[in-house]
Amino acid sequence: PARLAGKPVLMASGVTDPIVPAENAARLAAMLVQAGAEVTHRTLPVGHGLSQSDVTMTRAWVEELRR
């Protein structure tokens, strides 16, 4: 099993993602938490592709880590 104690992880899921169902994303987030990661899981009103919302959210998340 992975040992991720204290490792920050950002996950972004799309509400209308046709490739990765919401249940799969939630299950992955739970597995990461179980491995000790500090998971931030955000669900965005997008599909599977990268959006400007993803970029903006990630930038803010990284800035918060730097503090």
N, C-alpha and C positions, 0 to 999 in steps of 0.2 A: 504493500500500500504506500501511496505517496505521503510524504511528511511535509506539510505546507504551513506549519505553525507560524502564525504571524505574517504570512505573505499576503499582501493586498492583491485582490483580483477584481477586475471590473468586467462584468458581463453585460452585453447589450442584446436584447431580443426584440424581434419585430412581431407585433401583434398579428400581422397578416403574412408572416413568413410561411411560404408553401413548402419549404425544405426541412426546417427544424420546428416541429410542433412545440407549443408552449410547455407541454408536459416534459418534453425532453430537456429543454433549457432549465426548467425548475429542478429536474432530477440531477442535472450536471451541477447546478448551484449547490444543491444539498450534498452531493458527493464531495465537492470542494470544501464546504464547511466542515463536513465530517473529517476531512483530512487536516483540518486546522486553519484553513485559509480564512482571511477576512474578506468575505465576498460582498461586493456591491452589485446587485443585479437590477438593472433598469429595463423596463419594457417600453419600447417606443412605438408610435403609431406608423410603422413602416413595414416593409417586407423583409427580404433576405439581404438585400444590398446595403452597402454603406451609404449613410445619409449625412447631410450637414449636421443634423441633430446628434449623430454619433460623434462627429468630430468635436463639436462644441462641448458635449458632455464629457468626452475623454480629456479634453484640454483642462476643463475645470477640475476633474478628478485628479489628474497628474499634478496640477498646481496645489491642490489640497494635500497631496502626499509630501510635497516639498516643504510644507510648513512644519 
